[in-house]
Structures are given as structure tokens and as C-alpha cells.
Amino acid sequence: MIARRRPTFSARREVALGLGTYAVCLLVSAAAVRERGRRAAVRNAERIVALERRAGIAIEPTVQGALLPRRPVMLVADVAYVTLNVGLTVGWLGLLFGRRDPAYHRLRNAWAIATLGAQPVYLVLPTAPPRALDGFTDTVRERGLDLDSGLVAHLYDPIAAMPSIHMAYAVIIGAAVAQTARTRALRRLAPAYPPAVAVVVIATANHYVLDVAAGTLLGVAALRAAATLERRLA
């Protein structure tokens, strides 16, 4: 019987992997976010809206319109969009690394696969978020944070709505919490996390229904690819 190889936990390797993945994202953003790319992003966004209308799934204005009067709810949604998704993703993976959880490497690989897998789409199909179109309210900007210009816009790709990386991360971390949380309450709450993120990204006018669907599929595909990789390396 062949002994299964135990994965090693190296903080230096994880930092290098994280920074390397982020560097790829910044390179793609630098290539895509130009005047020509921004014009293409708006055209692609308008195509998505037209497609959703034909399919009868253009619910974004309705969702946002229903929640805008609920100011406490929108405050939570805006804060969650800007901080919670990335914070929980990094935080939960960091927790698993810290306690040397056997699931860490598979879930970290899923995160990396999802992040890198989205980059070719962002490069060839830049897509502006709903907040860039007429008929939507940029709720985050109304709170004083402009996601489309200044320093913030250099830290990420503002025309990368399709697929929603927020949703991909939500699927991965929802699965991670369901599998690795040490309390039953958290494990039971985990399946509600991706739907909650879907409401947040739509209500804040940062993603379309089709973005949410594509991001969900990306997250599921990344989890499966990471599981396959783990089996092959075992």
C-alpha cells in the first residue's frame, strides 16, 4: 500500500502564490482598462441587458428598486460588497491554513483556479457593471467610494463584471464553511451564503443575473477541478 503524501504548509509559498495570482489580475486589468476597453465594456453590458430582457430575467432594476428605500439594508449590502466577500474568502482560507486543515490546499487551489480562469474572459470580453448604465444607482459611490476611478480603480478591474468573481468566491467559501466549520450552526448557514452574495451584487448594481450565473458555474467548476487535482496528486 502506497502511503498518501501529506501536503506541506509553507507561509512563504502561500504568499508567493497569492501575490502571483494578484499580479496576473493586475496585468489583465492594465491591458483591458483602456479607452477602447471601456467602450467595449459598455457595449457588452448593453448586450447582456438586451439578452436578459429577451429571456425575461432582467430583474436587476426591480431588485435594486425594492431595496433602495431600505437604507439599513443597503448600508449592509454596500459594506458587504466592498469588504465582506474578499475578507471572508481570505479570512477563511487563512483560518484553514493556520489550523493546518487537510482541506486547505484543495480549497486554495479552487480559489486560484477560479481567479485565474476568469482572467481570459475579462481580457477578451470586458463588461461594465450595471452601475455604469442608465437606470441604475451606484450605491457604493453615493457613500463616497468611487470604484471606477482614482486609486481604487487601479487595485482591481472595474470592467470585469462577467463572470462575477464575487459569486465564484461565494460558492467556494460556502462549500469551505460547510465542509470545515467546527460548529453545526455555521455548517447549516453555509448554503445561504452564495444566494446572499447574489442579492448583494445585484442590489448594489455591480452584477447582472447572467454574471451571477456564470460566476456560480465558475465556482463549481473550480471546486471540481481542485478536487480532481487533489486526487491525482495523492
One Martini backbone bead per residue (centre of mass of N, CA, C, O) as a GRO file, in nm:
protein
  234
    1MET     BB    1   0.095   0.037   0.024
    2ILE     BB    2   0.057   0.371  -0.049
    3ALA     BB    3   0.146   0.650   0.084
    4ARG     BB    4   0.015   0.943   0.158
    5ARG     BB    5   0.079   1.256   0.077
    6ARG     BB    6   0.164   1.525   0.268
    7PRO     BB    7   0.097   1.836   0.296
    8THR     BB    8   0.242   2.145   0.293
    9PHE     BB    9   0.313   2.438   0.509
   10SER     BB   10   0.381   2.753   0.341
   11ALA     BB   11   0.392   3.083   0.373
   12ARG     BB   12   0.572   3.166   0.135
   13ARG     BB   13   0.411   3.018  -0.085
   14GLU     BB   14   0.137   3.157  -0.036
   15VAL     BB   15   0.226   3.444  -0.090
   16ALA     BB   16   0.330   3.395  -0.377
   17LEU     BB   17   0.062   3.295  -0.491
   18GLY     BB   18  -0.111   3.540  -0.424
   19LEU     BB   19   0.064   3.758  -0.567
   20GLY     BB   20   0.070   3.622  -0.846
   21THR     BB   21  -0.235   3.628  -0.896
   22TYR     BB   22  -0.268   3.934  -0.862
   23ALA     BB   23  -0.073   4.014  -1.090
   24VAL     BB   24  -0.241   3.900  -1.318
   25CYS     BB   25  -0.486   4.080  -1.269
   26LEU     BB   26  -0.336   4.350  -1.318
   27LEU     BB   27  -0.246   4.293  -1.608
   28VAL     BB   28  -0.528   4.260  -1.725
   29SER     BB   29  -0.632   4.535  -1.641
   30ALA     BB   30  -0.421   4.706  -1.796
   31ALA     BB   31  -0.514   4.590  -2.078
   32ALA     BB   32  -0.833   4.660  -2.056
   33VAL     BB   33  -0.814   4.951  -1.913
   34ARG     BB   34  -0.922   5.133  -2.167
   35GLU     BB   35  -1.086   5.315  -2.382
   36ARG     BB   36  -1.164   5.076  -2.560
   37GLY     BB   37  -1.250   4.885  -2.329
   38ARG     BB   38  -1.476   5.063  -2.212
   39ARG     BB   39  -1.653   5.066  -2.462
   40ALA     BB   40  -1.685   4.758  -2.481
   41ALA     BB   41  -1.811   4.721  -2.198
   42VAL     BB   42  -2.074   4.872  -2.258
   43ARG     BB   43  -2.168   4.700  -2.494
   44ASN     BB   44  -2.175   4.432  -2.338
   45ALA     BB   45  -2.377   4.524  -2.127
   46GLU     BB   46  -2.611   4.583  -2.327
   47ARG     BB   47  -2.629   4.290  -2.428
   48ILE     BB   48  -2.708   4.162  -2.162
   49VAL     BB   49  -2.966   4.319  -2.116
   50ALA     BB   50  -3.105   4.230  -2.379
   51LEU     BB   51  -3.097   3.927  -2.319
   52GLU     BB   52  -3.255   3.935  -2.054
   53ARG     BB   53  -3.514   4.056  -2.172
   54ARG     BB   54  -3.574   3.823  -2.367
   55ALA     BB   55  -3.568   3.609  -2.115
   56GLY     BB   56  -3.699   3.744  -1.848
   57ILE     BB   57  -3.428   3.832  -1.629
   58ALA     BB   58  -3.447   4.156  -1.573
   59ILE     BB   59  -3.421   4.218  -1.222
   60GLU     BB   60  -3.234   4.444  -1.118
   61PRO     BB   61  -3.417   4.699  -1.089
   62THR     BB   62  -3.618   4.566  -0.893
   63VAL     BB   63  -3.426   4.496  -0.665
   64GLN     BB   64  -3.314   4.779  -0.618
   65GLY     BB   65  -3.587   4.927  -0.582
   66ALA     BB   66  -3.673   4.763  -0.323
   67LEU     BB   67  -3.399   4.841  -0.144
   68LEU     BB   68  -3.331   5.147  -0.140
   69PRO     BB   69  -3.534   5.239   0.098
   70ARG     BB   70  -3.347   5.037   0.268
   71ARG     BB   71  -3.088   5.163   0.422
   72PRO     BB   72  -2.971   4.943   0.611
   73VAL     BB   73  -2.953   4.727   0.393
   74MET     BB   74  -2.765   4.890   0.198
   75LEU     BB   75  -2.532   4.923   0.390
   76VAL     BB   76  -2.468   4.625   0.414
   77ALA     BB   77  -2.430   4.573   0.110
   78ASP     BB   78  -2.195   4.769   0.060
   79VAL     BB   79  -1.999   4.655   0.267
   80ALA     BB   80  -2.003   4.365   0.161
   81TYR     BB   81  -1.897   4.420  -0.123
   82VAL     BB   82  -1.618   4.556  -0.040
   83THR     BB   83  -1.533   4.338   0.213
   84LEU     BB   84  -1.656   4.050   0.280
   85ASN     BB   85  -1.584   3.860   0.049
   86VAL     BB   86  -1.275   3.886   0.060
   87GLY     BB   87  -1.242   3.860   0.366
   88LEU     BB   88  -1.366   3.573   0.392
   89THR     BB   89  -1.185   3.429   0.197
   90VAL     BB   90  -0.914   3.491   0.333
   91GLY     BB   91  -0.994   3.417   0.624
   92TRP     BB   92  -1.068   3.115   0.584
   93LEU     BB   93  -0.805   3.025   0.459
   94GLY     BB   94  -0.632   3.120   0.697
   95LEU     BB   95  -0.761   2.935   0.906
   96LEU     BB   96  -0.688   2.666   0.767
   97PHE     BB   97  -0.386   2.712   0.770
   98GLY     BB   98  -0.347   2.755   1.078
   99ARG     BB   99  -0.483   2.449   1.134
  100ARG     BB  100  -0.399   2.243   0.916
  101ASP     BB  101  -0.607   2.175   0.704
  102PRO     BB  102  -0.667   1.930   0.467
  103ALA     BB  103  -0.854   2.133   0.279
  104TYR     BB  104  -0.687   2.378   0.196
  105HIS     BB  105  -0.552   2.317  -0.083
  106ARG     BB  106  -0.811   2.268  -0.241
  107LEU     BB  107  -0.941   2.550  -0.185
  108ARG     BB  108  -0.709   2.722  -0.287
  109ASN     BB  109  -0.714   2.608  -0.573
  110ALA     BB  110  -0.998   2.702  -0.637
  111TRP     BB  111  -0.938   3.000  -0.614
  112ALA     BB  112  -0.716   3.012  -0.833
  113ILE     BB  113  -0.880   2.896  -1.068
  114ALA     BB  114  -1.101   3.110  -1.069
  115THR     BB  115  -0.926   3.361  -1.101
  116LEU     BB  116  -0.765   3.272  -1.360
  117GLY     BB  117  -1.013   3.176  -1.535
  118ALA     BB  118  -1.135   3.476  -1.570
  119GLN     BB  119  -0.920   3.650  -1.728
  120PRO     BB  120  -0.975   3.593  -2.032
  121VAL     BB  121  -1.257   3.720  -2.023
  122TYR     BB  122  -1.172   4.006  -1.929
  123LEU     BB  123  -0.999   4.057  -2.187
  124VAL     BB  124  -1.215   3.979  -2.431
  125LEU     BB  125  -1.486   4.055  -2.222
  126PRO     BB  126  -1.556   4.333  -2.134
  127THR     BB  127  -1.767   4.441  -1.844
  128ALA     BB  128  -1.992   4.645  -1.737
  129PRO     BB  129  -2.159   4.745  -1.486
  130PRO     BB  130  -2.467   4.863  -1.406
  131ARG     BB  131  -2.363   5.141  -1.284
  132ALA     BB  132  -2.285   5.243  -1.594
  133LEU     BB  133  -2.590   5.261  -1.637
  134ASP     BB  134  -2.887   5.344  -1.706
  135GLY     BB  135  -3.111   5.292  -1.420
  136PHE     BB  136  -2.879   5.303  -1.205
  137THR     BB  137  -2.738   5.276  -0.875
  138ASP     BB  138  -2.445   5.389  -0.713
  139THR     BB  139  -2.418   5.309  -0.389
  140VAL     BB  140  -2.116   5.331  -0.324
  141ARG     BB  141  -2.068   5.619  -0.433
  142GLU     BB  142  -2.276   5.760  -0.240
  143ARG     BB  143  -2.057   5.691   0.004
  144GLY     BB  144  -1.759   5.786  -0.141
  145LEU     BB  145  -1.696   5.531  -0.343
  146ASP     BB  146  -1.498   5.502  -0.629
  147LEU     BB  147  -1.465   5.220  -0.851
  148ASP     BB  148  -1.373   5.387  -1.144
  149SER     BB  149  -1.155   5.564  -0.985
  150GLY     BB  150  -0.851   5.604  -0.904
  151LEU     BB  151  -0.695   5.400  -0.688
  152VAL     BB  152  -0.907   5.174  -0.678
  153ALA     BB  153  -0.903   5.110  -0.995
  154HIS     BB  154  -0.594   4.990  -0.963
  155LEU     BB  155  -0.674   4.723  -0.773
  156TYR     BB  156  -0.876   4.658  -1.010
  157ASP     BB  157  -1.140   4.545  -1.230
  158PRO     BB  158  -1.409   4.753  -1.346
  159ILE     BB  159  -1.457   4.550  -1.627
  160ALA     BB  160  -1.544   4.254  -1.452
  161ALA     BB  161  -1.849   4.124  -1.448
  162MET     BB  162  -1.774   3.883  -1.656
  163PRO     BB  163  -1.765   3.703  -1.427
  164SER     BB  164  -1.852   3.664  -1.097
  165ILE     BB  165  -1.619   3.655  -0.846
  166HIS     BB  166  -1.800   3.672  -0.604
  167MET     BB  167  -1.954   3.407  -0.667
  168ALA     BB  168  -1.720   3.215  -0.680
  169TYR     BB  169  -1.629   3.265  -0.387
  170ALA     BB  170  -1.898   3.190  -0.252
  171VAL     BB  171  -1.899   2.896  -0.337
  172ILE     BB  172  -1.629   2.814  -0.212
  173ILE     BB  173  -1.681   2.917   0.084
  174GLY     BB  174  -1.941   2.771   0.133
  175ALA     BB  175  -1.809   2.492   0.108
  176ALA     BB  176  -1.592   2.532   0.324
  177VAL     BB  177  -1.779   2.575   0.565
  178ALA     BB  178  -1.946   2.312   0.535
  179GLN     BB  179  -1.675   2.126   0.571
  180THR     BB  180  -1.497   2.295   0.824
  181ALA     BB  181  -1.676   2.366   1.033
  182ARG     BB  182  -1.714   2.329   1.398
  183THR     BB  183  -2.010   2.425   1.362
  184ARG     BB  184  -2.336   2.361   1.293
  185ALA     BB  185  -2.441   2.646   1.228
  186LEU     BB  186  -2.241   2.713   1.000
  187ARG     BB  187  -2.302   2.470   0.819
  188ARG     BB  188  -2.606   2.555   0.779
  189LEU     BB  189  -2.544   2.852   0.663
  190ALA     BB  190  -2.363   2.820   0.408
  191PRO     BB  191  -2.581   2.789   0.168
  192ALA     BB  192  -2.669   3.106   0.202
  193TYR     BB  193  -2.431   3.271   0.090
  194PRO     BB  194  -2.458   3.287  -0.221
  195PRO     BB  195  -2.743   3.418  -0.231
  196ALA     BB  196  -2.659   3.671  -0.072
  197VAL     BB  197  -2.450   3.770  -0.278
  198ALA     BB  198  -2.643   3.799  -0.514
  199VAL     BB  199  -2.809   4.026  -0.389
  200VAL     BB  200  -2.580   4.228  -0.345
  201VAL     BB  201  -2.470   4.258  -0.645
  202ILE     BB  202  -2.748   4.357  -0.752
  203ALA     BB  203  -2.834   4.588  -0.554
  204THR     BB  204  -2.544   4.749  -0.620
  205ALA     BB  205  -2.485   4.739  -0.933
  206ASN     BB  206  -2.243   4.498  -1.013
  207HIS     BB  207  -2.452   4.278  -1.133
  208TYR     BB  208  -2.581   4.028  -1.321
  209VAL     BB  209  -2.749   3.747  -1.364
  210LEU     BB  210  -2.538   3.624  -1.562
  211ASP     BB  211  -2.298   3.667  -1.378
  212VAL     BB  212  -2.396   3.489  -1.149
  213ALA     BB  213  -2.414   3.229  -1.312
  214ALA     BB  214  -2.117   3.224  -1.409
  215GLY     BB  215  -1.986   3.235  -1.125
  216THR     BB  216  -2.109   2.976  -1.022
  217LEU     BB  217  -1.985   2.787  -1.235
  218LEU     BB  218  -1.695   2.858  -1.170
  219GLY     BB  219  -1.693   2.759  -0.878
  220VAL     BB  220  -1.771   2.466  -0.936
  221ALA     BB  221  -1.540   2.404  -1.135
  222ALA     BB  222  -1.308   2.465  -0.934
  223LEU     BB  223  -1.377   2.249  -0.727
  224ARG     BB  224  -1.352   2.007  -0.921
  225ALA     BB  225  -1.062   2.058  -1.015
  226ALA     BB  226  -0.934   2.045  -0.732
  227ALA     BB  227  -1.022   1.754  -0.669
  228THR     BB  228  -0.878   1.622  -0.906
  229LEU     BB  229  -0.593   1.717  -0.832
  230GLU     BB  230  -0.581   1.579  -0.556
  231ARG     BB  231  -0.609   1.287  -0.659
  232ARG     BB  232  -0.355   1.291  -0.849
  233LEU     BB  233  -0.148   1.377  -0.601
  234ALA     BB  234  -0.192   1.132  -0.393
   0.00000   0.00000   0.00000
